[in-house]
Amino acid sequence: MGIAEQEYGDFSARLYGKAYNGRIPAVGHFELTFKCPLECMFCYCTVYTSPEHTRREVTTEQAVRILDQAADAGCLWMTFSGGDPFIRPDFMQIYNHAIARGLICTIFCSGLLATDEWIRHLQKNPPLKIELPLYGITKATYEATSGKKNTFERAVANIRKMIAAGLPIRIKSKIIDLNAHEVPALKHFVETELGVDFNPSWDLYPRLDGSKDHLAHRLNPLEVRKLEALNDGPMGCESSTANLVSDELNPKVFRCASGVNSFYVNPYGELNFCTFVRQASYDLKTGNIAHGVAQLYDHLLSMTYDDGTSCKSCAIQGSCGNCPGHAVLETGSLTGKSQYLCDENH
């Protein structure tokens, strides 16, 4: 008797739920490098692109070992990101190993380094999706936002190539004061001319070193609401760790999937709670994912807000984007309050 076919959405929802309830680390995110051909002024990791930091990044052998650990621990979905993972000369070897281990892969990248060779290879070994940024409909706006001259034409050309090749492309765009005026035209271009969904986000996070000068480019809450109305739905919360528990007055600090059925690995082979929470880490170059998840996350998942903390007593906390990761970058505390997100939520 053959195996009955089922829709991917039904399959993934069923397995995701089982992994969540069983605390199986089924969802992985592996940031292979902080380097990128773009220099987006809002990027949280550009502070770690010097040669000194690049030399610390995992080797091919270490990356493959981490993927083996992930698969052995029950991982099914793996996202590769950066920076731009295509900037690593060994990325094809790493990607191929993930596919061979049965991982369902997603790639976050700039799109600028997608060569014809890579496009042909991805046609034969397709990922679940490839997420690419497009910051404007004009050269001036795109390059002012991306921080790199002479990149607009190549970005659009490569997006067109990948769509024409039948690759599963998802276009996203960080909306700030430099490109907000082009959102209507950009939405029309992406949906009508390219024929794919438009996924804008207004979230701006402090950088990993705590610097915040770029936050001056945030849209104010009223501007966000106007753009959400134009986009027919909420913008932001692009992370896979959006709140899963939305009841009012929930005392837990972490109310997302992080540490329950998901994990994050930074370019140095360190297991972290999520993209932004790096106070505690576990070295996967000498340890293993199964042990690291149990050791690192139990403490964080047990954390609750102290009495008197404003977020604990907030009646609309379940809809707020002020997650611990955002809070620790912006305030220095996992339980701190981002006044910007508080204002936006209210």
VOSE-186082 format. One line per field, with one value per residue (C-alpha): x, y, z; residue in three letters. Coordinates in steps of 0.05 Angstrom, whole numbers, plus 5000, padded with zeros to 4 digits. Layout:
N
px: X ...
py: Y ...
pz: Z ...
resn: ALA ...
end
This chain:
346
px: 5000 5028 5034 4974 4989 4971 4977 5042 5004 4967 5031 5073 5019 5011 5085 5097 5044 5073 5143 5118 5080 5139 5193 5229 5277 5244 5255 5327 5358 5431 5462 5524 5558 5548 5579 5535 5542 5494 5506 5435 5438 5385 5418 5428 5491 5534 5576 5606 5632 5705 5759 5769 5698 5696 5755 5713 5659 5648 5686 5652 5665 5636 5574 5562 5570 5519 5470 5479 5466 5403 5376 5392 5355 5292 5301 5259 5260 5325 5333 5401 5413 5466 5488 5482 5499 5516 5578 5609 5646 5625 5551 5532 5567 5531 5464 5472 5487 5424 5382 5415 5397 5324 5319 5267 5308 5293 5345 5347 5394 5406 5394 5456 5499 5450 5491 5464 5500 5465 5397 5404 5426 5366 5320 5345 5347 5293 5285 5218 5227 5278 5267 5295 5293 5269 5272 5246 5221 5274 5349 5357 5310 5335 5408 5396 5362 5410 5472 5507 5512 5502 5461 5389 5392 5427 5378 5317 5348 5365 5295 5266 5314 5296 5221 5228 5265 5205 5240 5195 5210 5183 5196 5203 5218 5240 5200 5233 5229 5275 5229 5160 5138 5147 5106 5045 5087 5130 5069 5040 5106 5117 5045 5027 5092 5131 5069 5090 5066 5091 5115 5133 5158 5166 5207 5274 5317 5378 5442 5474 5525 5469 5478 5413 5429 5390 5326 5316 5292 5232 5163 5118 5057 5009 5050 5053 4977 4968 5014 4980 4914 4945 4974 4908 4938 4990 5063 5120 5130 5168 5202 5179 5177 5114 5073 5039 5007 4962 4921 4920 4967 5011 5068 5119 5175 5181 5114 5139 5165 5238 5266 5204 5211 5261 5334 5383 5456 5501 5560 5608 5573 5540 5470 5429 5358 5339 5367 5371 5376 5450 5462 5470 5500 5523 5584 5563 5634 5647 5576 5512 5445 5402 5443 5450 5375 5360 5416 5406 5332 5301 5325 5300 5233 5219 5230 5170 5159 5172 5113 5106 5136 5093 5090 5065 5004 4989 4921 4942 5010 4990 4989 5053 5117 5159 5188 5247 5295 5273 5271 5342 5371 5333 5334 5389 5338 5297 5238 5249 5196 5206 5168 5163 5130 5086 5061 5050 5012 4966
py: 5000 5068 5128 5174 5244 5304 5379 5409 5457 5401 5360 5417 5440 5369 5358 5428 5416 5349 5379 5437 5392 5343 5397 5368 5419 5412 5483 5507 5572 5572 5639 5619 5686 5759 5782 5809 5846 5898 5947 5961 6015 5980 5911 5884 5845 5892 5907 5837 5835 5852 5800 5789 5764 5728 5685 5658 5631 5556 5514 5470 5409 5442 5466 5396 5366 5415 5396 5323 5338 5377 5321 5268 5310 5313 5376 5378 5452 5490 5563 5587 5661 5714 5764 5727 5653 5654 5694 5631 5590 5526 5542 5494 5437 5456 5463 5397 5362 5391 5366 5297 5293 5306 5377 5423 5485 5559 5610 5684 5722 5787 5758 5792 5730 5682 5660 5620 5559 5568 5578 5514 5477 5502 5482 5410 5414 5464 5496 5507 5581 5636 5703 5763 5838 5893 5961 6006 6012 6062 6058 6118 6092 6020 6040 6092 6038 5981 6024 5999 6034 6000 5942 5958 5933 5868 5856 5863 5822 5765 5766 5760 5703 5663 5673 5653 5590 5571 5579 5592 5666 5710 5785 5823 5896 5934 5999 6060 6134 6129 6084 6091 6137 6081 6028 6034 6029 5974 5933 5940 5920 5859 5833 5852 5851 5798 5759 5742 5764 5829 5822 5889 5899 5961 5928 5961 5930 5956 5925 5867 5913 5956 6015 6051 6110 6078 6075 6148 6121 6085 6103 6131 6089 6130 6120 6046 6042 6080 6031 5971 5996 6002 5932 5902 5872 5878 5891 5869 5808 5775 5727 5655 5667 5709 5702 5634 5648 5709 5707 5770 5779 5719 5720 5685 5727 5682 5670 5643 5580 5595 5542 5498 5467 5515 5534 5584 5576 5636 5638 5618 5552 5577 5555 5616 5624 5664 5714 5768 5734 5716 5726 5651 5606 5535 5517 5466 5458 5416 5398 5375 5406 5358 5371 5445 5456 5422 5459 5528 5536 5508 5568 5619 5587 5587 5663 5705 5779 5808 5838 5911 5902 5943 5889 5837 5879 5902 5880 5878 5846 5786 5830 5867 5859 5875 5805 5792 5793 5862 5885 5863 5898 5962 5966 5918 5875 5815 5845 5916 5956 5985 6050 6052 5984 6000 6063 6025 5969 6017
pz: 5000 4981 5026 5020 4995 5036 5030 5056 5100 5135 5141 5170 5218 5246 5255 5282 5335 5355 5359 5401 5450 5454 5457 5397 5365 5296 5272 5263 5241 5222 5209 5171 5165 5182 5117 5061 4995 5021 5077 5100 5153 5196 5195 5266 5250 5208 5270 5265 5193 5206 5188 5262 5270 5203 5224 5281 5236 5233 5183 5131 5174 5236 5199 5172 5241 5269 5214 5231 5304 5285 5241 5294 5347 5304 5264 5200 5179 5172 5152 5126 5133 5145 5125 5060 5062 4987 5005 5034 4981 5016 5020 4964 5002 5066 5031 4995 5061 5092 5033 5037 5111 5093 5120 5089 5075 5071 5049 5070 5024 4988 4919 4891 4892 4859 4799 4740 4768 4835 4802 4761 4824 4864 4808 4816 4892 4910 4979 5011 4997 4985 5019 4983 5000 4953 4985 4930 4860 4840 4840 4886 4940 4938 4943 4996 5038 5022 5032 4969 4902 4835 4864 4844 4773 4793 4850 4805 4749 4795 4826 4756 4739 4800 4790 4717 4739 4781 4848 4909 4919 4975 4970 5035 5047 5109 5109 5140 5128 5068 5027 5057 5000 4950 4985 4939 4876 4906 4926 4856 4823 4867 4863 4792 4752 4790 4810 4881 4950 4979 5052 5083 5154 5196 5252 5266 5320 5356 5331 5368 5399 5427 5379 5362 5317 5259 5300 5281 5214 5246 5223 5277 5298 5256 5194 5207 5213 5147 5111 5143 5116 5047 5053 5076 5139 5194 5178 5221 5266 5209 5258 5264 5339 5341 5405 5410 5478 5473 5537 5578 5637 5619 5670 5626 5596 5534 5501 5434 5402 5418 5463 5456 5387 5355 5361 5332 5315 5303 5254 5309 5323 5386 5405 5425 5448 5386 5337 5390 5458 5465 5539 5547 5494 5485 5442 5389 5365 5428 5450 5417 5402 5443 5506 5491 5483 5549 5586 5557 5550 5613 5653 5603 5592 5667 5673 5693 5699 5768 5805 5787 5717 5670 5616 5666 5683 5612 5588 5515 5524 5480 5417 5430 5390 5451 5457 5504 5446 5425 5497 5513 5453 5465 5541 5563 5600 5578 5615 5594 5557 5488 5491 5415 5411 5470 5436 5371 5405 5442
resn: MET GLY ILE ALA GLU GLN GLU TYR GLY ASP PHE SER ALA ARG LEU TYR GLY LYS ALA TYR ASN GLY ARG ILE PRO ALA VAL GLY HIS PHE GLU LEU THR PHE LYS CYS PRO LEU GLU CYS MET PHE CYS TYR CYS THR VAL TYR THR SER PRO GLU HIS THR ARG ARG GLU VAL THR THR GLU GLN ALA VAL ARG ILE LEU ASP GLN ALA ALA ASP ALA GLY CYS LEU TRP MET THR PHE SER GLY GLY ASP PRO PHE ILE ARG PRO ASP PHE MET GLN ILE TYR ASN HIS ALA ILE ALA ARG GLY LEU ILE CYS THR ILE PHE CYS SER GLY LEU LEU ALA THR ASP GLU TRP ILE ARG HIS LEU GLN LYS ASN PRO PRO LEU LYS ILE GLU LEU PRO LEU TYR GLY ILE THR LYS ALA THR TYR GLU ALA THR SER GLY LYS LYS ASN THR PHE GLU ARG ALA VAL ALA ASN ILE ARG LYS MET ILE ALA ALA GLY LEU PRO ILE ARG ILE LYS SER LYS ILE ILE ASP LEU ASN ALA HIS GLU VAL PRO ALA LEU LYS HIS PHE VAL GLU THR GLU LEU GLY VAL ASP PHE ASN PRO SER TRP ASP LEU TYR PRO ARG LEU ASP GLY SER LYS ASP HIS LEU ALA HIS ARG LEU ASN PRO LEU GLU VAL ARG LYS LEU GLU ALA LEU ASN ASP GLY PRO MET GLY CYS GLU SER SER THR ALA ASN LEU VAL SER ASP GLU LEU ASN PRO LYS VAL PHE ARG CYS ALA SER GLY VAL ASN SER PHE TYR VAL ASN PRO TYR GLY GLU LEU ASN PHE CYS THR PHE VAL ARG GLN ALA SER TYR ASP LEU LYS THR GLY ASN ILE ALA HIS GLY VAL ALA GLN LEU TYR ASP HIS LEU LEU SER MET THR TYR ASP ASP GLY THR SER CYS LYS SER CYS ALA ILE GLN GLY SER CYS GLY ASN CYS PRO GLY HIS ALA VAL LEU GLU THR GLY SER LEU THR GLY LYS SER GLN TYR LEU CYS ASP GLU ASN HIS
end
